[in-house]
Amino acid sequence: MVLSDRSIRRQIAEGRIVVQPVDADDIQPASIDLHLDSRFLIFSNSRQPYIDVREPLDNLTEEVTIGDNEPFMLHPGEFVLGSTREHIELPDDLVARLEGKSSLGRLGLLIHSTAGFVDPGWRGRLTLELSNVARLPIALYCGMKIGQISFLQLSEPAERLYGSPELRSRYQGQSGPTASRFHQDFTGPGIP
């Protein structure tokens, strides 16, 4: 079951869902509009000959920060990581879906490749996987509406929440765009 605007407002008032900051005008019939933060991770492809998913690639990206009225130009075919301005927290019996704004999708902007699912127990800002599939650059601005989040009720509370030590959750508490930590699947307890 997807939560309605009434249910979303009630869950926020009760402190079960946290979206900070949140403006009442951003609550839609079944979602909340989210805004783009000022920080981006851009890929510096010239530093790496290829991506080895088993290795940490600390030199693969560099952070760029834009000012309030300064555009970030996302070029055709380019892929960068961004972040929501909002900090999100979910209780043990809700999951969330991150989706793009249809008006931006009609311009060729995709805000996630695969990371549209938010687990129960999540705390932090959401990393956006921004792609331009149009033929012209797209100017992005800090604070613009970039996507929307909807909330779905679980059949019962989850036993192990995102962030539980046994799950080895990689991104709990992130406060800005966060590069892949997939290489951690190849290290740690029980992994040769």
QUINOR-V65541 format. One record per residue. N is the residue number from 0. RES is the residue in three letters. PSI is psi in radians with two decimals (none if undefined). D_FIRST is the distance of its C-alpha to the first C-alpha in whole Angstrom. Layout:
BEGIN
N;RES;PSI;D_FIRST / N;RES;PSI;D_FIRST
END
This chain:
BEGIN
0;MET;2.25;0 / 1;VAL;2.36;4 / 2;LEU;2.43;6 / 3;SER;3.01;9 / 4;ASP;-0.71;13 / 5;ARG;-0.80;14 / 6;SER;-0.69;11 / 7;ILE;-0.85;12 / 8;ARG;-0.72;16 / 9;ARG;-0.79;16 / 10;GLN;-0.63;14 / 11;ILE;-0.79;17 / 12;ALA;-0.61;20 / 13;GLU;-0.14;19 / 14;GLY;0.16;20 / 15;ARG;-0.72;17 / 16;ILE;2.31;16 / 17;VAL;2.17;19 / 18;VAL;1.90;20 / 19;GLN;2.19;24 / 20;PRO;2.79;25 / 21;VAL;2.40;23 / 22;ASP;2.40;24 / 23;ALA;-0.56;22 / 24;ASP;-0.31;23 / 25;ASP;-0.15;21 / 26;ILE;1.99;17 / 27;GLN;3.14;16 / 28;PRO;-0.56;14 / 29;ALA;0.48;11 / 30;SER;3.07;13 / 31;ILE;2.28;16 / 32;ASP;2.41;19 / 33;LEU;2.72;21 / 34;HIS;2.68;25 / 35;LEU;2.34;27 / 36;ASP;3.06;30 / 37;SER;-0.12;33 / 38;ARG;2.47;34 / 39;PHE;2.59;34 / 40;LEU;2.06;35 / 41;ILE;2.58;37 / 42;PHE;2.26;38 / 43;SER;1.34;42 / 44;ASN;-0.40;42 / 45;SER;-0.28;46 / 46;ARG;-0.34;46 / 47;GLN;2.32;44 / 48;PRO;-0.44;46 / 49;TYR;2.95;42 / 50;ILE;2.06;39 / 51;ASP;1.93;39 / 52;VAL;-0.21;36 / 53;ARG;-0.17;38 / 54;GLU;2.50;40 / 55;PRO;2.40;39 / 56;LEU;1.12;39 / 57;ASP;-0.45;40 / 58;ASN;0.11;42 / 59;LEU;-0.53;40 / 60;THR;2.76;38 / 61;GLU;2.56;40 / 62;GLU;2.41;38 / 63;VAL;2.35;39 / 64;THR;2.36;38 / 65;ILE;2.73;38 / 66;GLY;3.04;39 / 67;ASP;-0.71;37 / 68;ASN;0.20;39 / 69;GLU;2.25;40 / 70;PRO;2.59;38 / 71;PHE;2.08;37 / 72;MET;2.03;38 / 73;LEU;1.96;35 / 74;HIS;2.77;38 / 75;PRO;2.31;37 / 76;GLY;-0.04;36 / 77;GLU;2.59;36 / 78;PHE;2.17;33 / 79;VAL;2.85;32 / 80;LEU;2.34;30 / 81;GLY;-2.92;29 / 82;SER;2.71;27 / 83;THR;2.63;25 / 84;ARG;-0.50;26 / 85;GLU;2.48;24 / 86;HIS;2.28;23 / 87;ILE;2.44;20 / 88;GLU;2.38;19 / 89;LEU;2.52;16 / 90;PRO;-3.07;15 / 91;ASP;-0.13;15 / 92;ASP;0.28;12 / 93;LEU;2.55;10 / 94;VAL;2.91;10 / 95;ALA;2.73;11 / 96;ARG;2.27;12 / 97;LEU;2.23;16 / 98;GLU;2.74;17 / 99;GLY;2.90;20 / 100;LYS;2.31;21 / 101;SER;-0.60;22 / 102;SER;-0.61;25 / 103;LEU;-0.63;26 / 104;GLY;-0.57;25 / 105;ARG;-0.19;28 / 106;LEU;-0.11;30 / 107;GLY;0.20;30 / 108;LEU;2.14;28 / 109;LEU;2.38;25 / 110;ILE;-0.17;24 / 111;HIS;2.56;23 / 112;SER;-0.90;24 / 113;THR;-0.20;22 / 114;ALA;0.98;21 / 115;GLY;-0.01;17 / 116;PHE;2.32;15 / 117;VAL;2.08;15 / 118;ASP;2.76;15 / 119;PRO;2.44;15 / 120;GLY;-0.11;18 / 121;TRP;2.47;19 / 122;ARG;2.17;22 / 123;GLY;-3.08;24 / 124;ARG;2.63;24 / 125;LEU;2.30;22 / 126;THR;2.35;25 / 127;LEU;2.37;25 / 128;GLU;1.60;26 / 129;LEU;2.20;28 / 130;SER;2.49;30 / 131;ASN;1.94;32 / 132;VAL;0.14;32 / 133;ALA;3.11;34 / 134;ARG;-0.06;38 / 135;LEU;2.66;39 / 136;PRO;2.63;38 / 137;ILE;2.21;35 / 138;ALA;2.15;36 / 139;LEU;2.53;33 / 140;TYR;2.46;33 / 141;CYS;2.30;32 / 142;GLY;-0.17;30 / 143;MET;2.65;29 / 144;LYS;2.23;25 / 145;ILE;-0.43;24 / 146;GLY;-2.99;20 / 147;GLN;2.62;17 / 148;ILE;2.31;14 / 149;SER;2.81;10 / 150;PHE;2.40;8 / 151;LEU;2.41;5 / 152;GLN;2.31;6 / 153;LEU;2.78;8 / 154;SER;-0.54;9 / 155;GLU;2.85;12 / 156;PRO;2.51;14 / 157;ALA;2.54;16 / 158;GLU;-0.76;19 / 159;ARG;2.05;21 / 160;LEU;2.74;20 / 161;TYR;2.34;21 / 162;GLY;-0.19;24 / 163;SER;2.39;25 / 164;PRO;-0.68;29 / 165;GLU;-0.31;28 / 166;LEU;-0.24;26 / 167;ARG;0.73;28 / 168;SER;2.28;26 / 169;ARG;-0.34;28 / 170;TYR;0.15;26 / 171;GLN;2.28;25 / 172;GLY;0.14;27 / 173;GLN;2.51;28 / 174;SER;0.14;29 / 175;GLY;-3.05;30 / 176;PRO;2.31;30 / 177;THR;2.20;30 / 178;ALA;2.88;32 / 179;SER;2.42;31 / 180;ARG;0.48;32 / 181;PHE;-0.55;31 / 182;HIS;-0.39;35 / 183;GLN;-0.31;34 / 184;ASP;-0.32;33 / 185;PHE;0.10;36 / 186;THR;2.83;38 / 187;GLY;-3.07;37 / 188;PRO;2.30;37 / 189;GLY;0.08;38 / 190;ILE;2.18;38 / 191;PRO;none;41
END
